[in-house]
Amino acid sequence: MKLLLLGGTSEARALAKRLHPDIDLISSLAGRVPDPALPVGPVRIGGFGGVDGLRTYLQDNEITAVVDATHPFAATITATAAQVCAGLGLPHLVLARPAWPHGDAIVVADDRQAAQTVKDLGYQRVFLTTGRSGTAAFRESDAWFLIRAVTPPDAETLPPDHEILLSRGPYGYDNELALLVDHRIDALVTKNSGGGMTRAKLDAAAALNIPVLMVDRPALPDGVTTVSTVDEAVAWLRGL
């Protein structure tokens, strides 16, 4: 077996640690985050160049199986991998961490609907945690935003009234609670990323009765095999 592990998540790093060096694998990171946490074993950084580029890479490197353990919102690479693997007949697995329960959150389909909901409900001080690519939908908003991201968003995508907070998880409950209180936040906008690294903001918002607008996950491609844990991914690979 020669495995391509599409990574960039804590689950991907944990899976690489379980497999290396027993399985010949290479982890692939998109390269959008500076100084990323690297998995054990060989790593490539950068895109593939779409469907044709990924197909060429898999063939040239004699890849025999692909595990997609990318972020739940990395819809483009997930769709590309599913299409290419199906065309080549390669075993292909999506390791998707469980989503957060919606609970009392206001579920929206995308960033644009989130921005419209902020406007419709009159929120004035918003904690925006949808990442650097999620700010553009809010650039004409009248609200004030505390924008947390790993890297600075492009200036032209930012709303007029905002503060940038550059940081990387995991985040603790006490710090999240203090952040919401100190900035007088009246709404939280987040993606349903799942996992424990950024869960604390939801618990803090619930404790303060702050409404949550949760961007729902994009649907996975039809017909893909999925698991939700590293153990299940290891078992799938052993089954090959």
C-alpha distance (Angstrom), angle and dihedral (degrees) to the residues before:
residue distance angle dihedral
M1 . . .
K2 3.80 . .
L3 3.79 110.7 .
L4 3.78 131.3 -159.7
L5 3.80 108.9 -155.8
L6 3.78 112.8 -162.9
G7 3.78 101.3 -152.4
G8 3.76 148.5 153.3
T9 3.81 95.5 138.0
S10 3.78 134.4 94.7
E11 3.80 88.7 -111.9
A12 3.80 90.8 55.7
R13 3.80 91.5 50.6
A14 3.80 91.1 48.6
L15 3.81 90.9 49.5
A16 3.81 92.4 49.1
K17 3.79 89.3 51.2
R18 3.81 90.7 52.2
L19 3.82 93.4 48.8
H20 3.80 104.7 38.3
P21 3.01 124.8 125.0
D22 3.81 97.1 2.1
I23 3.80 93.0 65.6
D24 3.79 124.5 45.3
L25 3.80 101.3 -120.6
I26 3.76 142.2 155.6
S27 3.80 122.5 -157.5
S28 3.80 118.0 -143.5
L29 3.82 123.1 -154.0
A30 3.78 124.3 -170.9
G31 3.80 92.9 -133.2
R32 3.80 97.3 -133.7
V33 3.81 94.9 121.5
P34 3.81 120.9 67.5
D35 3.80 116.1 -125.8
P36 3.82 94.6 4.7
A37 3.78 121.9 -163.3
L38 3.79 102.1 -99.4
P39 3.80 125.7 -143.0
V40 3.77 123.2 -132.7
G41 3.76 116.5 -90.6
P42 3.80 131.7 29.2
V43 3.82 116.8 -16.3
R44 3.80 134.5 -168.0
I45 3.79 121.4 -166.3
G46 3.80 126.0 -156.0
G47 3.77 141.4 45.0
F48 3.78 127.5 -61.7
G49 3.79 100.0 -135.0
G50 3.78 100.5 -107.0
V51 3.78 129.2 -72.9
D52 3.80 96.5 -30.2
G53 3.80 93.0 46.4
L54 3.79 94.1 50.2
R55 3.80 92.2 46.2
T56 3.79 90.4 52.1
Y57 3.80 92.0 47.4
L58 3.80 93.2 51.2
Q59 3.78 92.7 48.2
D60 3.81 96.4 43.0
N61 3.82 92.0 49.0
E62 3.81 94.8 42.3
I63 3.80 92.9 -124.2
T64 3.79 111.6 -176.5
A65 3.82 101.2 -174.9
V66 3.81 138.4 17.5
V67 3.80 129.6 -151.5
D68 3.80 115.8 -168.4
A69 3.81 108.6 -154.0
T70 3.79 95.9 156.9
H71 3.81 126.1 134.9
P72 3.83 113.7 -66.0
F73 3.82 89.0 -115.0
A74 3.82 95.4 50.7
A75 3.79 88.1 102.9
T76 3.80 97.9 155.8
I77 3.79 98.5 58.1
T78 3.81 90.7 40.0
A79 3.80 91.5 54.8
T80 3.80 91.9 43.3
A81 3.81 93.5 50.6
A82 3.80 91.9 47.9
Q83 3.80 92.1 51.2
V84 3.79 95.8 45.7
C85 3.80 95.8 44.3
A86 3.79 91.2 48.9
G87 3.78 90.4 50.8
L88 3.80 93.2 49.1
G89 3.80 95.1 39.9
L90 3.80 92.3 -121.9
P91 3.83 121.7 155.8
H92 3.80 105.8 -104.7
L93 3.79 130.8 -174.2
V94 3.81 132.8 -177.2
L95 3.80 114.8 -148.9
A96 3.81 102.3 -159.9
R97 3.78 118.6 177.8
P98 3.83 113.0 -132.8
A99 3.78 115.6 -88.0
W100 3.80 121.0 -117.9
P101 3.79 114.9 -100.4
H102 3.79 109.6 -101.0
G103 3.79 92.7 -132.7
D104 3.81 109.1 163.5
A105 3.81 93.3 -20.8
I106 3.78 121.1 128.4
V107 3.81 101.8 -118.8
V108 3.80 115.8 -145.1
A109 3.77 129.8 -177.2
D110 3.80 99.2 -131.7
D111 3.80 146.2 -18.4
R112 3.79 93.3 -76.7
Q113 3.78 92.8 56.0
A114 3.80 89.0 46.9
A115 3.81 90.4 53.7
Q116 3.79 91.7 48.5
T117 3.81 90.9 48.9
V118 3.82 91.1 51.3
K119 3.80 87.9 53.7
D120 3.81 95.7 43.4
L121 3.80 93.8 49.7
G122 3.78 94.3 43.2
Y123 3.79 99.6 -123.8
Q124 3.79 111.5 173.3
R125 3.81 107.4 -177.2
V126 3.79 112.4 41.2
F127 3.79 131.3 -177.8
L128 3.81 102.7 -146.3
T129 3.81 114.8 -163.4
T130 3.80 103.0 161.8
G131 3.82 94.1 112.1
R132 3.79 133.4 -108.4
S133 3.80 92.4 -59.3
G134 3.80 92.6 53.4
T135 3.79 99.2 66.1
A136 3.80 100.4 77.1
A137 3.80 94.1 77.8
F138 3.82 89.4 60.1
R139 3.80 99.2 46.7
E140 3.81 93.4 107.6
S141 3.80 95.6 43.1
D142 3.81 121.8 123.5
A143 3.82 92.6 -147.6
W144 3.81 126.6 97.7
F145 3.80 115.2 -112.9
L146 3.76 134.8 -156.5
I147 3.80 99.3 -156.4
R148 3.78 117.4 -162.3
A149 3.78 118.3 -167.0
V150 3.78 140.4 146.1
T151 3.81 93.0 -124.8
P152 3.82 128.6 23.6
P153 3.81 115.7 -89.1
D154 3.78 117.4 -124.1
A155 3.81 110.3 -85.4
E156 3.81 93.7 -124.7
T157 3.83 90.9 59.1
L158 3.80 96.1 55.6
P159 3.81 127.3 103.0
P160 3.81 115.8 -118.1
D161 3.81 95.9 -109.0
H162 3.79 114.4 46.2
E163 3.78 150.1 116.6
I164 3.81 122.9 -139.7
L165 3.80 119.8 -138.0
L166 3.80 112.0 -171.1
S167 3.79 111.9 -161.0
R168 3.77 143.5 124.9
G169 3.81 127.9 -134.5
P170 2.92 160.2 -89.9
Y171 3.79 94.8 100.6
G172 3.79 127.1 -166.7
Y173 3.78 127.4 -135.7
D174 3.81 97.4 -119.2
N175 3.78 93.3 51.3
E176 3.79 92.3 46.6
L177 3.79 91.2 49.6
A178 3.81 91.4 50.7
L179 3.80 91.0 47.5
L180 3.79 92.4 54.7
V181 3.80 93.2 46.1
D182 3.80 97.1 43.9
H183 3.81 92.8 50.6
R184 3.81 94.0 41.7
I185 3.80 91.3 -126.5
D186 3.80 116.0 -168.2
A187 3.83 98.8 -178.8
L188 3.80 138.1 23.2
V189 3.80 120.9 -148.0
T190 3.80 115.2 -165.6
K191 3.78 143.3 150.7
N192 3.78 119.8 -112.7
S193 3.78 92.1 -111.0
G194 3.79 95.4 151.1
G195 3.77 123.9 -155.0
G196 3.77 132.6 92.5
M197 3.81 102.2 -88.9
T198 3.81 94.9 81.7
R199 3.80 101.4 17.6
A200 3.83 94.3 103.1
K201 3.81 93.9 77.9
L202 3.81 89.6 63.0
D203 3.79 92.2 51.1
A204 3.81 91.1 47.3
A205 3.80 91.8 49.0
A206 3.80 90.6 49.8
A207 3.80 91.2 51.0
L208 3.81 90.1 53.6
N209 3.82 95.1 40.9
I210 3.79 90.2 -118.9
P211 3.81 112.2 158.6
V212 3.80 117.6 -117.3
L213 3.80 124.8 -145.0
M214 3.80 106.4 -160.0
V215 3.79 121.8 -164.9
D216 3.80 106.9 -141.2
R217 3.77 121.0 -127.1
P218 3.78 121.4 -98.1
A219 3.77 112.8 -106.9
L220 3.78 117.9 -99.4
P221 3.81 117.7 -116.6
D222 3.77 114.7 -86.2
G223 3.77 117.0 -91.8
V224 3.80 100.0 14.1
T225 3.80 120.1 141.5
T226 3.80 111.1 -120.3
V227 3.78 138.0 -171.6
S228 3.79 130.1 179.2
T229 3.81 104.0 -148.5
V230 3.78 139.3 51.6
D231 3.81 90.1 -122.7
E232 3.80 90.4 57.6
A233 3.80 91.1 48.7
V234 3.82 90.9 51.7
A235 3.80 90.1 49.7
W236 3.82 90.9 50.2
L237 3.78 91.7 51.7
R238 3.79 91.9 47.9
G239 3.77 88.1 52.2
L240 3.79 90.1 60.3
